[in-house]
Amino acid sequence: MYRLYIIAFIRKIKKKSGTYLALVESKWENGRLRQHVIKYLGKEIDGKPAKRILSSNIKVKKVTRHLDVEIIDHIAEELGLKELVPKEILILVYAQILERPSINKMEEWLKETDILEILGINEINTLQLYRAIEDFSNKDFEIIEERFYELLRKYDLKKSYVIDITDTYFDGKKVEGYAGKRMAR
């Protein structure tokens, strides 16, 4: 009497589009050894298996703005702004560059971005943002302007662009032009 042994192994299947991997088993059928595919495992890329993932198995948990935030943060880092300006003010600057949400809707809008995560802030509310603006407006801007000028001096700038966010976060009594939203004190 013969015993029937079934051996399963991974087989490489070479095609024009690449090398594919399959889990196969060998069985005796009608006096011949036959291979049957149990499961396709994916494609071999650079000699290593790359698992095939069906798009139906992917579940999206959260979608946030990331790449544009990452780029703006990288520029702020390169310019040295992250050392010069508090993180709460950077939130406002990044928001103005990206979309210009009102400060009253900022908490909700920030949930759609990775700004807080990139800046290392767990959470922030509207009152904290207003306080940050007030604290920052009490700083000696001559020192900040001098440090910023020193930072920019190392770049060969033929053209410069200034993004002015004071139309939204202005606190003053007399203005030529138009007044923005006044801060509550």
Rosetta blueprint (number, residue, H / E / L):
1 M L
2 Y L
3 R L
4 L L
5 Y L
6 I L
7 I E
8 A E
9 F E
10 I E
11 R E
12 K E
13 I E
14 K E
15 K E
16 K L
17 S L
18 G E
19 T E
20 Y E
21 L E
22 A E
23 L E
24 V E
25 E E
26 S E
27 K E
28 W E
29 E E
30 N L
31 G L
32 R E
33 L E
34 R E
35 Q E
36 H E
37 V E
38 I E
39 K E
40 Y E
41 L E
42 G E
43 K E
44 E E
45 I E
46 D L
47 G L
48 K E
49 P E
50 A E
51 K E
52 R L
53 I L
54 L L
55 S H
56 S H
57 N H
58 I L
59 K L
60 V L
61 K L
62 K L
63 V L
64 T L
65 R E
66 H L
67 L H
68 D H
69 V H
70 E H
71 I H
72 I H
73 D H
74 H H
75 I H
76 A H
77 E H
78 E H
79 L H
80 G L
81 L H
82 K H
83 E H
84 L H
85 V L
86 P L
87 K H
88 E H
89 I H
90 L H
91 I H
92 L H
93 V H
94 Y H
95 A H
96 Q H
97 I H
98 L H
99 E L
100 R L
101 P L
102 S L
103 I H
104 N H
105 K H
106 M H
107 E H
108 E H
109 W H
110 L H
111 K L
112 E L
113 T E
114 D L
115 I H
116 L H
117 E H
118 I H
119 L H
120 G L
121 I L
122 N L
123 E L
124 I L
125 N L
126 T H
127 L H
128 Q H
129 L H
130 Y H
131 R H
132 A H
133 I H
134 E H
135 D H
136 F H
137 S H
138 N L
139 K L
140 D L
141 F H
142 E H
143 I H
144 I H
145 E H
146 E H
147 R H
148 F H
149 Y H
150 E H
151 L H
152 L H
153 R H
154 K L
155 Y L
156 D L
157 L L
158 K L
159 K L
160 S L
161 Y L
162 V L
163 I L
164 D L
165 I L
166 T L
167 D L
168 T L
169 Y L
170 F L
171 D L
172 G L
173 K L
174 K L
175 V L
176 E L
177 G L
178 Y L
179 A L
180 G L
181 K L
182 R L
183 M L
184 A L
185 R L
